[in-house]
């Protein structure tokens, strides 16, 4: 049986990945800050699917968090066949008026932790000439988004970084995929502190399960990128190529202003 390590596994897309992979008889390593939620999910999946589920409780914004996670898998005697870098969060509002520490933590989690974990687990995959990495970005990564500036920029990094790794690692038998969901039924909007007035401004909402199935299908096909969501979500990813930059950002500023 193969083993997948999932960050941000306690809810949302990460939990949906865990449930889908468990149903496919994949052993799991679940990583997040919430010990209670992880243990409950691990218990449910072990009992339902008779698989091995290990839990690593870790705040990935902490110094040397990726090393701690990597070392923990070694101590458990595990080989990670699929790494899913899903952990991430955003913050809505005027950058100059938002909490500065929170903006830094977005970068630490969405970018630094993802890069560090990828660099820990990718070399062993290349040595084995087998393995897969899924990085969760967003359609926000295809263009700047005022009032969601740090989050969108972090996802643009994940998109570019992942596509580069896809090209670098094909010859080693390692698949790399970046999945870019549109609006999805998770706690993202609540945790990002979106105002109530923003409700209804988003296009069709996808389920986390739909995102996961799109991602796993694209991974099996060897794709570098998959945009998951409605037709409008897919159209949005092409706006930056069709609309002059200043006009695009001005339009988005009006759309995202509360």
C-alpha positions in Angstrom: 0.0 0.0 0.0 1.1 3.5 -0.7 1.3 6.3 1.9 0.2 9.9 1.5 1.1 12.8 3.8 -1.5 15.6 3.9 -1.0 19.0 5.5 -4.0 21.0 6.7 -5.8 17.6 7.0 -8.2 18.5 9.8 -10.8 20.1 7.6 -11.8 21.3 4.2 -9.9 20.1 1.1 -7.3 18.4 3.2 -9.9 16.3 5.0 -11.6 15.5 1.7 -8.2 14.3 0.3 -7.8 12.0 3.4 -11.3 10.5 3.0 -10.9 9.9 -0.8 -7.5 8.4 -0.5 -8.5 6.2 2.4 -11.3 4.9 0.3 -8.7 4.0 -2.3 -6.8 2.0 0.4 -3.9 4.5 0.8 -2.2 4.7 4.2 -2.2 8.3 5.6 -0.1 10.7 7.6 -2.3 13.6 8.7 -0.6 16.9 9.6 -2.3 19.9 11.2 -2.4 21.9 14.5 -5.7 20.5 15.8 -4.8 17.2 17.7 -8.4 16.4 18.6 -9.7 16.8 15.0 -6.8 14.8 13.6 -7.2 11.9 16.1 -11.0 11.8 15.4 -10.5 11.7 11.7 -7.7 9.1 12.0 -10.0 6.8 14.2 -12.9 7.1 11.7 -10.7 6.3 8.7 -8.9 3.4 10.3 -12.1 1.8 11.4 -13.9 2.3 8.1 -11.2 1.3 5.7 -8.7 -0.8 7.7 -5.7 1.4 6.8 -2.8 2.8 8.7 -3.3 6.4 9.7 -0.6 8.3 11.6 -1.0 11.8 13.1 1.6 14.5 13.3 0.4 17.6 15.3 2.4 20.5 14.1 2.0 24.3 13.4 3.8 24.6 10.1 4.6 28.3 10.6 7.0 27.3 13.4 10.8 27.3 12.8 12.0 24.0 11.5 8.5 22.6 11.3 9.1 20.8 8.0 12.2 19.1 9.4 10.2 18.0 12.4 7.5 16.5 10.1 10.1 14.8 7.9 12.0 13.4 10.9 8.7 12.1 12.3 7.9 10.1 9.2 11.4 8.6 9.3 11.0 7.7 13.0 7.7 6.0 12.1 9.5 4.0 9.4 7.3 5.5 6.6 8.0 6.1 2.9 5.9 9.0 1.6 4.6 8.2 -1.9 2.3 11.2 -2.2 2.9 14.6 -0.6 -0.1 16.9 -0.5 0.8 20.5 0.5 -2.7 21.7 1.3 -2.3 23.8 4.4 -2.8 27.5 3.8 -5.0 30.5 4.7 -5.8 34.1 3.6 -6.8 37.4 5.1 -9.3 39.8 3.6 -8.8 43.6 3.8 -6.7 46.6 3.0 -3.1 45.4 3.4 -2.0 48.5 5.3 -4.8 48.2 7.8 -4.5 44.5 8.5 -2.5 42.8 11.2 1.1 42.6 10.0 2.0 39.4 11.9 -0.9 37.6 10.2 0.4 38.7 6.7 3.8 37.2 7.5 2.2 34.0 8.7 0.4 33.6 5.4 3.8 33.7 3.7 5.3 31.3 6.2 2.5 28.7 5.7 1.5 29.2 2.1 5.0 29.5 0.7 7.9 28.7 3.1 6.4 25.6 4.7 5.3 24.3 1.3 8.8 24.8 -0.2 10.5 23.3 2.8 8.3 20.2 2.9 8.7 19.7 -0.9 12.5 20.0 -0.6 12.5 17.4 2.2 10.3 14.8 0.4 11.2 15.3 -3.2 14.8 14.0 -3.3 13.9 10.5 -1.9 11.1 10.3 -4.5 13.7 11.1 -7.3 16.0 8.5 -5.9 13.2 5.9 -6.0 12.1 7.2 -9.4 8.6 7.2 -8.1 6.3 9.5 -6.2 3.8 12.4 -6.5 3.4 15.9 -5.1 0.1 17.9 -5.1 0.3 21.5 -4.2 -2.9 23.3 -3.5 -3.0 26.8 -5.0 -6.1 28.8 -6.1 -7.6 30.6 -9.1 -6.5 33.6 -7.1 -2.9 32.8 -8.1 -3.6 33.8 -11.8 -3.9 37.5 -11.1 -3.4 40.1 -8.4 -6.4 40.5 -6.1 -6.7 43.8 -4.1 -7.9 43.2 -0.5 -6.6 39.7 -0.8 -3.1 40.7 -1.8 -0.8 38.5 0.2 -2.9 35.4 -0.3 -3.2 35.9 -4.1 0.5 36.5 -4.3 1.3 33.4 -2.3 -0.8 31.3 -4.6 0.9 32.8 -7.6 4.1 31.6 -6.1 2.7 28.1 -5.6 1.4 28.0 -9.2 4.8 29.0 -10.7 6.9 26.9 -8.4 4.8 23.8 -9.0 4.8 24.1 -12.8 8.5 24.4 -12.8 8.9 21.3 -10.6 6.6 19.4 -12.9 9.0 20.1 -15.8 12.1 19.3 -13.8 11.0 16.0 -12.4 9.2 14.2 -15.2 12.4 12.4 -16.2 12.8 11.1 -12.7 9.3 9.5 -12.6 8.0 12.0 -10.1 4.7 13.7 -10.9 4.0 17.2 -9.6 0.5 18.8 -9.9 -0.8 22.2 -8.8 -4.6 22.3 -8.2 -6.2 25.6 -8.4 -9.7 25.6 -6.9 -12.3 28.3 -7.4 -14.6 29.2 -4.5 -15.0 26.0 -2.4 -17.2 25.0 0.5 -14.6 25.3 3.3 -14.0 27.6 6.2 -11.7 29.8 4.1 -14.0 32.8 3.9 -14.7 32.8 7.6 -11.1 32.4 8.6 -10.0 35.1 6.1 -12.5 37.5 7.8 -14.6 38.2 4.7 -17.4 40.7 5.5 -21.0 39.5 5.3 -21.6 41.9 2.4 -19.3 39.8 0.3 -21.7 36.9 0.4 -23.2 36.2 -3.0 -20.3 38.0 -4.9 -18.5 34.7 -5.6 -19.4 32.4 -8.5 -20.6 28.9 -8.2 -19.3 27.1 -5.1 -17.6 23.7 -5.5 -17.4 21.0 -2.8 -14.1 20.0 -1.4 -14.8 16.5 -2.7 -15.2 17.8 -6.3 -11.8 19.5 -6.0 -10.1 16.4 -4.7 -11.5 14.2 -7.5 -10.4 16.7 -10.1 -7.0 16.8 -8.6 -6.5 13.0 -8.5 -7.8 12.6 -12.0 -5.3 15.2 -13.3 -2.5 13.6 -11.3 -3.2 10.3 -12.9 -3.1 11.9 -16.4 0.3 13.5 -15.6 -1.0 17.0 -16.0 1.0 19.9 -14.4 -2.1 22.0 -13.6 -5.8 21.6 -13.0 -8.3 24.4 -12.4 -11.2 23.0 -10.4 -14.6 24.7 -10.4 -17.2 26.3 -12.6 -16.8 27.4 -16.2 -16.5 31.0 -14.9 -13.6 29.9 -12.6 -11.8 28.5 -15.5 -12.4 31.7 -17.5 -11.1 33.9 -14.7 -7.7 32.2 -15.0 -7.3 33.6 -18.6 -8.2 37.2 -17.7 -4.6 38.3 -17.3 -3.8 37.3 -20.8 -6.9 39.1 -22.3 -7.2 42.3 -20.3 -4.5 45.0 -19.9 -2.9 44.8 -16.4 -4.0 48.2 -15.0 -7.6 47.6 -16.2 -7.7 44.1 -14.8 -6.5 45.2 -11.3 -8.8 48.2 -11.3 -11.8 45.9 -12.1 -10.8 43.5 -9.4 -10.4 46.3 -6.9 -14.0 47.2 -7.4 -15.2 43.6 -7.3 -13.4 42.8 -4.1 -14.0 46.0 -2.2 -16.6 45.4 0.6 
